Amino acid sequence: MASVKLEDCSQTLELNVNIKDEEEEEKIGKYVSQGDHVETFSTSREQQQVDHRAKRSHHCPHCEESFSVLSKLKIHLQLHTGENLYSCTDCGKSFSQLGHLKTHEHIHTGEKPYSCSDCVKCFTTSKELKLHQRTHTGEKPYSCSYCGKSFSQLCNLKQHERIHTGEKPYSCSDCGASFSQLGHLKIHERIHTGEKLYFCSDCGKSFSQLGTLKLHERIHTGEKPYSCSDCVKCFKTSIELIVHQRTHTGEKPYFCSDCGASFSHLGNLKKHERIHTGEKPYSCSDCVKCFTTSTELRLHQRTHTGEMPYSCTYCGKSFSQLGTLKTHERIHTGEKPYSCSDCGKSFSQLGTLKTHERIHRGEKPYFCSDCGKSFSQLGTLKTHERIHRGEKPYSCSDCGNNFSQLVNLERHQGKHKEENPYH
């Protein structure tokens, strides 16, 4: 029986290990000493070797690890003692194992002794090379126990499994937000620090994430690497392509929990939900009006600024909204894209078609508060209400007569023309 002592500051680790002479290991059928008891072996050579190795197992007094070789136990003990025997002469970093120091020194020397036989890439460690070679072989030895997806690296599997477990071990010390990956936490922390490491060489704009910079640069290059297989459209990002493809597939994966309406965009669902909640988070700084979407606010603000960025190519008239310009241009083109399914009549505006369809349905949603008469159009109600108020806003420039309806004025003016055709 031999005793090995390892000094570590205030404590001494005494390990009792069974060490036998090398020559005794070669002897078969001899005696093996176990304290005061002596046992004689008459079994096979293989069985004796197995039994002998079991007797020579070296146990760590701090944990449940055991080792067949004493030197490995000594290395393992350094994990508990914190002892780092090997130091780097370049940076001073210390290591518990000589092999780890040698691997570290490659950082300073730039040495990459392990080369891939399939391509020109070289690596610092054999482990890095082994992982790389899986890109050529397609080997994915790590499988997810939840969904069966396979990975080439164990760390990628561990990250993936957090999708299923919901585990988010990395927390932000500023706001408490938690993340499943350390890299995501590091990126998030830049929100608090204001750090923006990535700069656009074209316009100087800075970004906290490299991926965001890459997307931004496509504005300058015009690059649209993601193309739709169903049509000729191309997109800057894969997300834009996925959303676009739903126009072909009809997929609407987002559902309103209040009314069941479905949407192809998550953003559209969020906007829709404000109908139910009544939320209007966008307020005008010039007046008290609030709006459901930022687009509605931006359009409204043009009533204050007088901005009309959309101009008609036919007559030059300007408009604050693109939709209003498109509707106006139909006056020049004669386009009437909206057709009535009952009578085939066509209209330039969708709203006009909707109003027309009430004729076929007999629908009259607008009621006069004075006499109770109902109308299919709001404009017709407004005209009718002038009868009760005695309002006559349309005046004849020839005789001064006033009329409650424009059509009546035009009919009246026709009589003047008949009386004085050359006037």
C-alpha positions in Angstrom: 0.0 0.0 0.0 1.4 3.4 -1.0 0.4 6.9 0.1 0.3 10.0 -2.2 0.1 13.5 -0.6 -0.8 16.7 -2.5 -0.3 20.0 -0.7 -2.9 22.7 -1.4 -2.6 25.8 0.9 -4.3 24.8 4.1 -5.2 21.3 3.4 -3.4 18.0 2.6 -5.0 15.4 0.5 -3.9 11.9 1.4 -4.9 9.3 -1.1 -4.5 5.6 -0.4 -4.0 3.9 -3.7 -3.1 0.3 -4.6 0.2 0.4 -6.5 2.0 -2.8 -7.4 5.2 -3.5 -9.1 5.2 -3.8 -12.9 6.7 -7.2 -12.7 4.0 -8.5 -10.4 1.3 -7.5 -13.0 2.9 -10.0 -15.4 2.6 -12.8 -13.0 -0.5 -14.9 -13.4 -1.8 -17.2 -10.6 0.4 -15.5 -8.0 -0.7 -13.9 -4.8 -2.3 -10.4 -4.7 -2.1 -8.7 -1.3 -5.1 -7.0 0.1 -4.2 -5.7 3.5 -3.7 -8.7 5.8 -5.7 -11.0 3.6 -4.0 -13.0 0.8 -6.0 -14.4 -2.0 -4.9 -17.0 -4.6 -6.1 -16.7 -8.3 -6.6 -19.8 -10.4 -8.9 -18.1 -13.0 -8.0 -17.2 -16.6 -5.4 -14.5 -17.5 -8.2 -12.1 -18.8 -10.3 -12.4 -15.6 -7.2 -11.8 -13.5 -6.4 -8.6 -15.4 -10.0 -7.3 -15.0 -10.0 -8.1 -11.3 -6.6 -6.6 -10.9 -7.6 -3.3 -12.7 -10.7 -3.1 -10.4 -8.4 -3.4 -7.3 -6.1 -0.7 -8.7 -8.9 1.9 -9.2 -7.9 5.3 -7.8 -10.8 7.4 -6.3 -11.0 11.2 -6.0 -11.8 12.1 -2.4 -13.8 15.2 -3.5 -16.2 13.7 -6.1 -17.2 10.3 -7.4 -14.6 10.1 -10.3 -12.3 7.2 -10.3 -9.2 6.5 -12.5 -7.2 3.4 -13.5 -3.9 5.4 -13.7 -2.5 7.5 -10.8 -1.2 10.2 -13.1 -4.7 10.9 -14.4 -6.0 11.3 -10.8 -3.3 13.8 -10.1 -4.3 15.9 -13.1 -8.0 15.6 -12.1 -7.2 16.8 -8.5 -6.0 20.1 -10.0 -9.7 20.9 -10.8 -10.4 20.9 -7.1 -7.3 22.6 -5.9 -7.3 25.2 -8.6 -3.6 24.5 -9.2 -2.3 25.7 -12.6 1.3 24.4 -13.1 1.9 25.6 -16.6 2.1 29.3 -17.6 2.3 31.0 -21.0 5.4 33.0 -21.4 3.7 35.4 -23.8 0.6 36.5 -21.8 1.0 34.8 -18.4 -2.1 32.8 -18.6 -1.8 29.5 -16.6 -3.1 26.0 -17.2 -3.5 22.8 -15.2 -2.3 20.6 -18.1 0.7 20.9 -20.4 -1.4 20.0 -23.4 -3.7 22.9 -22.8 -0.8 25.2 -22.6 0.6 23.9 -26.0 -2.8 24.4 -27.6 -3.0 28.0 -26.2 0.4 28.9 -27.5 -0.8 28.4 -31.1 -2.8 31.6 -30.6 0.4 33.6 -30.2 2.4 31.7 -32.9 -0.5 31.5 -35.4 0.3 27.9 -35.9 -2.4 25.7 -37.3 -1.0 22.2 -37.6 -4.2 20.4 -38.4 -5.2 20.6 -42.1 -8.3 19.4 -43.8 -7.7 16.8 -46.5 -10.8 17.9 -48.4 -10.2 21.6 -48.5 -7.4 24.1 -47.8 -8.6 25.1 -44.3 -6.2 24.6 -41.3 -7.0 24.5 -37.6 -5.3 25.0 -34.2 -6.6 21.8 -32.6 -7.5 18.3 -33.7 -10.9 18.8 -32.2 -11.6 21.9 -34.4 -10.5 19.8 -37.5 -12.8 17.0 -36.5 -15.8 19.3 -36.2 -15.0 20.9 -39.5 -14.7 17.6 -41.3 -18.4 17.0 -40.5 -19.2 19.8 -43.0 -17.8 17.5 -45.7 -19.1 14.1 -44.4 -22.5 15.5 -43.4 -22.1 13.7 -40.1 -24.6 14.8 -37.4 -24.1 12.6 -34.4 -26.2 14.6 -31.9 -30.0 14.2 -32.1 -32.7 16.1 -30.3 -34.7 13.9 -28.1 -37.8 16.1 -28.5 -38.1 16.5 -32.3 -35.3 14.3 -33.8 -33.4 17.1 -35.5 -29.7 16.3 -35.8 -26.6 18.5 -35.3 -22.9 18.2 -36.0 -21.9 19.8 -32.7 -23.1 19.1 -29.2 -23.2 22.8 -28.2 -25.7 23.4 -31.1 -27.9 20.6 -29.9 -27.9 22.1 -26.3 -28.9 25.5 -27.7 -31.7 23.9 -29.8 -33.1 21.9 -26.9 -33.8 25.2 -25.1 -36.5 25.9 -27.7 -38.4 22.9 -26.3 -37.5 23.4 -22.7 -37.9 27.2 -22.7 -34.7 27.5 -20.7 -33.1 30.9 -20.8 -30.0 30.8 -18.6 -28.6 34.1 -19.6 -30.1 37.2 -17.9 -29.5 40.9 -18.4 -28.3 42.6 -15.2 -29.9 45.9 -16.4 -33.5 45.0 -17.2 -33.8 41.3 -16.3 -34.6 40.1 -19.8 -33.4 36.5 -20.2 -32.0 34.7 -23.3 -31.4 31.1 -24.4 -28.0 32.0 -25.9 -25.1 34.0 -24.5 -24.6 35.7 -27.9 -28.1 37.0 -27.8 -27.5 38.5 -24.3 -24.3 40.2 -25.5 -26.2 41.8 -28.4 -29.1 42.9 -26.1 -26.7 44.5 -23.7 -25.7 47.0 -26.4 -29.1 48.5 -26.1 -28.2 49.6 -22.6 -24.6 50.6 -23.4 -25.5 52.3 -26.6 -22.6 50.5 -28.2 -22.7 50.4 -32.0 -19.7 48.5 -33.3 -20.6 48.2 -37.0 -20.5 51.1 -39.4 -21.8 51.5 -43.0 -18.9 52.5 -45.3 -21.4 54.3 -47.6 -23.3 56.5 -45.3 -21.6 56.2 -41.9 -24.7 54.9 -40.1 -23.8 52.6 -37.2 -25.4 49.5 -35.9 -25.3 47.3 -32.8 -25.5 44.0 -34.8 -23.4 42.9 -37.8 -26.5 41.3 -39.4 -28.4 44.6 -39.3 -25.5 46.3 -41.0 -25.5 43.6 -43.7 -29.2 44.2 -44.4 -28.7 47.9 -44.4 -25.9 47.7 -47.0 -28.3 46.2 -49.5 -30.1 49.6 -49.6 -26.9 50.9 -51.2 -26.0 47.9 -53.3 -29.6 47.2 -54.4 -28.9 43.5 -53.7 -32.0 41.3 -53.4 -30.7 37.8 -52.9 -33.9 36.1 -52.0 -36.1 35.3 -55.0 -39.6 33.9 -55.1 -39.9 30.5 -57.0 -43.5 31.3 -57.9 -43.0 34.8 -59.5 -40.2 37.1 -60.5 -40.1 39.1 -57.3 -36.9 39.4 -55.3 -36.3 40.5 -51.7 -33.6 41.9 -49.4 -34.3 39.5 -46.5 -35.4 35.9 -46.1 -38.2 37.1 -43.8 -39.6 39.4 -46.5 -39.6 36.4 -48.9 -41.4 34.1 -46.4 -44.1 36.7 -45.9 -44.5 37.3 -49.6 -44.8 33.6 -50.4 -48.0 33.5 -48.2 -49.6 35.5 -51.0 -49.2 32.4 -53.2 -50.0 29.8 -50.6 -52.8 31.7 -48.9 -51.2 30.8 -45.5 -52.5 33.0 -42.6 -50.8 31.6 -39.5 -51.8 34.4 -37.1 -55.3 34.3 -35.5 -57.2 36.9 -33.5 -58.4 35.4 -30.2 -61.4 37.7 -30.0 -63.0 37.2 -33.4 -61.0 34.5 -35.2 -59.8 36.6 -38.1 -56.6 35.3 -39.6 -53.6 37.2 -41.0 -50.5 36.4 -43.0 -48.4 39.1 -41.1 -48.0 39.2 -37.3 -47.9 43.0 -37.5 -51.3 43.0 -39.2 -52.7 40.9 -36.4 -51.3 43.3 -33.8 -53.0 46.2 -35.6 -56.2 44.4 -35.9 -56.3 43.5 -32.1 -56.4 47.3 -31.4 -59.9 47.3 -32.9 -61.0 45.1 -29.9 -58.8 46.8 -27.3 -59.5 50.4 -28.6 -55.8 51.1 -28.1 -54.5 54.1 -30.1 -50.8 54.4 -29.2 -49.8 57.0 -31.8 -50.7 60.6 -30.9 -50.3 63.7 -33.0 -48.0 66.4 -31.5 -50.0 69.2 -33.2 -53.5 68.2 -32.0 -55.2 65.8 -29.6 -55.9 63.1 -32.2 -54.6 59.5 -31.6 -54.3 56.7 -34.1 -54.1 52.9 -34.2 -51.0 52.7 -36.5 -47.9 54.8 -37.2 -49.0 55.0 -40.9 -52.3 56.6 -40.0 -50.5 59.2 -37.8 -48.0 60.0 -40.6 -50.8 60.5 -43.1 -52.7 62.7 -40.6 -49.6 64.9 -39.9 -49.7 65.9 -43.6 -52.9 67.9 -42.8 -50.8 70.1 -40.5 -47.7 70.3 -42.7 -49.6 70.5 -46.1 -47.2 67.9 -47.5 -48.5 66.4 -50.7 -45.8 64.1 -52.0 -47.8 62.3 -54.7 -48.4 64.1 -58.1 -50.6 63.2 -61.0 -48.5 62.6 -64.2 -51.5 63.7 -66.3 -52.6 67.0 -64.8 -50.0 67.7 -62.1 -52.5 67.7 -59.2 -50.9 66.7 -55.9 -52.1 64.4 -53.1 -51.1 63.6 -49.6 -51.9 59.9 -50.0 -50.8 57.4 -52.7 -54.2 55.7 -52.7 -56.0 59.0 -53.4 -53.6 59.6 -56.3 -54.3 56.2 -57.8 -58.1 56.8 -57.5 -57.7 60.2 -59.2 -55.6 58.8 -62.1 -58.6 56.6 -63.1 -60.4 59.8 -64.2 -57.7 60.2 -66.9 -57.3 56.5 -67.7 -61.0 55.7 -67.6 -60.1 52.5 -65.6 -63.0 51.0 -63.6 -61.6 47.9 -61.9 -64.6 47.2 -59.6 -67.6 45.4 -61.1 -71.0 44.6 -59.7 -71.6 40.9 -59.7 -75.4 41.5 -60.0 -75.6 43.8 -63.0 -72.1 44.1 -64.3 -71.8 47.8 -63.8 -68.2 49.0 -63.2 -66.8 51.6 -60.9 -63.5 53.4 -60.5 -63.6 53.2 -56.7 -64.3 50.2 -54.4 -66.4 52.5 -52.1 -68.7 53.5 -55.0 -69.2 49.8 -55.8 -70.2 49.0 -52.2 -72.7 51.9 -52.2 -74.1 50.6 -55.5 -74.6 47.1 -54.3 -77.0 48.4 -51.6 -79.5 49.0 -54.5 -79.6 45.3 -55.2 -79.8 44.3 -51.6 -82.4 47.0 -50.7 -80.1 48.1 -47.9 -80.7 51.6 -46.5 -78.5 52.1 -43.5 -78.9 56.0 -43.2 -82.0 57.4 -41.5 -83.3 60.9 -41.3 -83.8 62.0 -37.7 -86.6 64.4 -38.6 -88.9 62.2 -40.7 -87.4 58.7 -40.4 -86.9 58.2 -44.1 -84.0 55.9 -45.0 -81.4 56.1 -47.7 -78.7 53.8 -49.2 -76.1 56.6 -49.4 -74.9 59.1 -46.7 -74.7 61.8 -49.4 -78.4 61.3 -50.3 -79.4 61.6 -46.6 -77.4 64.9 -46.3 -79.2 66.3 -49.3 -82.6 65.2 -47.9 -81.9 66.9 -44.5 -81.7 70.3 -46.3 -85.4 70.1 -47.0 -86.0 70.1 -43.2 -83.5 72.9 -42.5 -84.5 74.9 -45.6 -80.9 75.0 -46.6 -80.2 75.9 -50.3 -76.5 76.2 -50.8 -76.5 76.2 -54.6 -77.1 79.6 -56.3 -77.8 80.5 -59.9 -75.4 83.1 -61.2 -77.9 84.3 -63.8 -81.0 85.0 -61.7 -79.9 84.4 -58.0 -82.3 81.5 -57.3 -81.1 79.1 -54.7 -81.4 75.3 -54.7 -80.9 72.6 -52.1 -79.5 70.1 -54.6 -76.8 70.6 -57.3 -78.8 68.6 -59.8 -81.7 71.0 -59.4 -79.4 74.0 -60.0 -78.0 72.4 -63.2 -81.5 71.6 -64.4 -82.5 75.2 -63.8 -79.4 76.6 -65.5 -80.4 74.6 -68.6 -83.5 76.6 -68.9 -81.5 79.9 -69.1 -79.4 78.4 -71.9 -82.6 77.4 -73.8 -83.9 81.0 -73.4 -80.6 82.6 -74.3 -78.7 80.1 -76.4 -76.0 82.7 -77.3 -75.7 84.2 -73.9 
